[in-house]
């Protein structure tokens, strides 16, 4: 298992360098070892691009990606768990899950009495998003976006289909939102923003397709190799297009992926005794599941896991992970303990665990993440200046 690094070689440290390098309010995290704050101070513009799913190990074993590797500064760890809901929140707040309190795709929110799919902000079984239930999402999440920490004009460049989601709006802060539909539009919007506005600025951009292709086709597929080649060529051309703008371009990712298949899947319905011990559906991720155990069933739950599942997973008391700093250092979010259940099941090798609610659309993923393999935990740090 690869533990997250919060002391200088993690994505929260990258955000610390960006925030302090742009004269922002510090988060309390150490700056990034491979990108000191002073390097950002030397440039008029800073652009941070998050390429969802671009793992360091994946990039290193590909024939494509010459431009990315040419400008590779090093590797970082993502946060725990290694998933978009937790890591993108870290990119948007500068904080680890220990402080921001978002711990996976499916989360139990005691204050709502419901398990939500966090990023779309809807109950797991479906329904209205938070914003349409008269919930002020900014107050609900209670996060200070990085754009409100930085005393510069800031911009978010986000895919049109999610740009105006409750989650995005809750983390927009003072930033100006600009959306796009294609890769050409994505880089065109950023280039246009750099050239049309002479003031010093910070731009955050998010590209989701590599992750999507990995889920659908896997990290060894022709489809993902083709898309990596497309991204590599597009960013090389983009760097030429913004020449002379005095821009520091930073490219990182929220997590990598590891491939799995049906033979490596633990289905909860195949373990009815284990399911009987739970008071809620599994929360978290396929690779890291939070278990809420019924009162009086703790010993039965532990015994069943130890007798039947230790070939596939490690069982941890969730409180032990919190106390050991897996979610980050410092004072925890006041609801963090509620959001990680009683036990955390961390899958070994490339195993996953899954349950399904009645009527829930069932689907398979080849590329998965959330766990602690090097493939999932390490992401590249790519830096180029023009």
RATA-V783634 format. One record per residue. RES is the residue in one small letter. D_LAST is the distance of its C-alpha to the last C-alpha in Angstrom with 2 decimals. Layout:
((RES:D_LAST) (RES:D_LAST))
This chain:
((x:37.67) (x:34.21) (x:34.32) (x:31.35) (x:29.60) (x:29.31) (x:29.07) (x:25.51) (x:24.61) (x:24.87) (x:22.98) (x:24.72) (x:23.24) (x:19.70) (x:20.68) (x:22.21) (x:19.07) (x:17.19) (x:20.21) (x:20.95) (x:17.40) (x:17.50) (x:20.99) (x:22.83) (x:26.30) (x:26.47) (x:27.91) (x:29.77) (x:27.89) (x:26.43) (x:22.65) (x:20.97) (x:21.74) (x:18.52) (x:16.18) (x:17.71) (x:17.54) (x:16.46) (x:13.00) (x:12.53) (x:14.22) (x:11.65) (x:9.22) (x:10.54) (x:9.92) (x:10.62) (x:11.31) (x:14.02) (x:15.41) (x:18.90) (x:20.10) (x:23.81) (x:25.67) (x:22.97) (x:24.88) (x:23.73) (x:26.98) (x:26.63) (x:23.18) (x:24.50) (x:27.53) (x:26.00) (x:25.63) (x:22.79) (x:19.44) (x:18.00) (x:14.33) (x:15.09) (x:16.99) (x:14.55) (x:12.18) (x:15.34) (x:15.64) (x:19.25) (x:21.72) (x:23.09) (x:26.38) (x:26.85) (x:29.75) (x:33.40) (x:34.29) (x:31.38) (x:31.34) (x:29.32) (x:31.73) (x:31.29) (x:27.68) (x:26.09) (x:28.29) (x:26.78) (x:23.23) (x:24.61) (x:26.67) (x:25.22) (x:28.72) (x:30.52) (x:33.45) (x:35.75) (x:34.77) (x:33.71) (x:36.67) (x:35.50) (x:36.68) (x:36.55) (x:36.87) (x:40.56) (x:41.57) (x:44.89) (x:44.75) (x:48.05) (x:47.62) (x:47.63) (x:50.09) (x:47.92) (x:45.55) (x:42.38) (x:39.58) (x:37.02) (x:34.00) (x:36.13) (x:38.40) (x:41.64) (x:44.67) (x:44.49) (x:47.28) (x:45.65) (x:46.23) (x:44.64) (x:41.28) (x:41.47) (x:40.48) (x:43.41) (x:45.78) (x:45.42) (x:43.23) (x:40.54) (x:37.73) (x:35.73) (x:38.81) (x:39.76) (x:36.64) (x:36.42) (x:32.75) (x:30.40) (x:27.08) (x:23.91) (x:23.09) (x:26.22) (x:25.24) (x:21.97) (x:22.70) (x:19.85) (x:19.90) (x:19.23) (x:19.27) (x:20.68) (x:20.01) (x:23.04) (x:25.27) (x:27.99) (x:30.80) (x:29.97) (x:27.98) (x:31.20) (x:32.92) (x:34.68) (x:32.38) (x:29.19) (x:30.91) (x:32.18) (x:28.68) (x:26.95) (x:27.93) (x:26.45) (x:23.50) (x:23.51) (x:24.14) (x:22.74) (x:24.09) (x:23.72) (x:25.84) (x:23.84) (x:20.63) (x:19.66) (x:20.49) (x:18.68) (x:15.21) (x:16.33) (x:17.40) (x:14.15) (x:12.24) (x:15.23) (x:15.30) (x:11.83) (x:12.86) (x:16.52) (x:16.51) (x:15.32) (x:16.38) (x:14.53) (x:14.86) (x:14.98) (x:15.11) (x:17.16) (x:17.68) (x:20.48) (x:21.33) (x:24.95) (x:25.93) (x:25.43) (x:27.84) (x:30.22) (x:30.43) (x:31.02) (x:33.87) (x:35.39) (x:35.00) (x:34.01) (x:31.24) (x:32.80) (x:33.22) (x:32.12) (x:30.85) (x:28.33) (x:27.21) (x:26.70) (x:24.66) (x:22.41) (x:21.85) (x:21.14) (x:18.57) (x:16.86) (x:16.73) (x:15.72) (x:12.64) (x:11.63) (x:12.25) (x:10.56) (x:7.09) (x:8.14) (x:9.70) (x:7.10) (x:5.15) (x:6.02) (x:6.65) (x:5.47) (x:5.45) (x:6.65) (x:8.08) (x:11.56) (x:14.11) (x:17.73) (x:21.22) (x:24.52) (x:26.70) (x:27.55) (x:30.80) (x:33.96) (x:36.34) (x:39.89) (x:42.88) (x:46.26) (x:47.98) (x:45.75) (x:46.43) (x:48.82) (x:50.35) (x:51.92) (x:54.78) (x:55.86) (x:56.40) (x:58.65) (x:59.84) (x:56.33) (x:55.71) (x:58.95) (x:57.58) (x:54.66) (x:54.92) (x:51.64) (x:49.65) (x:47.03) (x:43.89) (x:40.37) (x:39.18) (x:40.72) (x:39.45) (x:40.29) (x:43.30) (x:44.79) (x:48.58) (x:50.80) (x:54.25) (x:57.54) (x:59.64) (x:62.03) (x:60.14) (x:57.89) (x:60.03) (x:60.51) (x:56.78) (x:55.99) (x:58.85) (x:57.87) (x:54.26) (x:55.44) (x:58.11) (x:56.21) (x:52.42) (x:51.28) (x:50.47) (x:47.75) (x:46.46) (x:46.53) (x:48.20) (x:47.10) (x:48.44) (x:45.59) (x:46.42) (x:45.95) (x:42.36) (x:41.69) (x:43.40) (x:41.54) (x:38.10) (x:36.95) (x:35.69) (x:34.10) (x:35.44) (x:37.14) (x:39.36) (x:39.47) (x:39.27) (x:42.88) (x:43.32) (x:41.47) (x:44.76) (x:46.06) (x:43.08) (x:43.36) (x:47.04) (x:49.61) (x:48.30) (x:45.03) (x:45.30) (x:42.42) (x:42.61) (x:42.79) (x:41.24) (x:40.22) (x:43.06) (x:42.81) (x:45.39) (x:46.06) (x:48.61) (x:49.22) (x:50.74) (x:53.58) (x:52.23) (x:48.61) (x:46.79) (x:46.48) (x:43.51) (x:42.13) (x:38.67) (x:37.70) (x:34.41) (x:35.11) (x:33.58) (x:34.62) (x:36.10) (x:35.26) (x:34.69) (x:31.59) (x:30.60) (x:30.61) (x:29.49) (x:26.43) (x:23.02) (x:19.73) (x:16.86) (x:13.64) (x:10.41) (x:6.88) (x:3.81) (x:0.00))
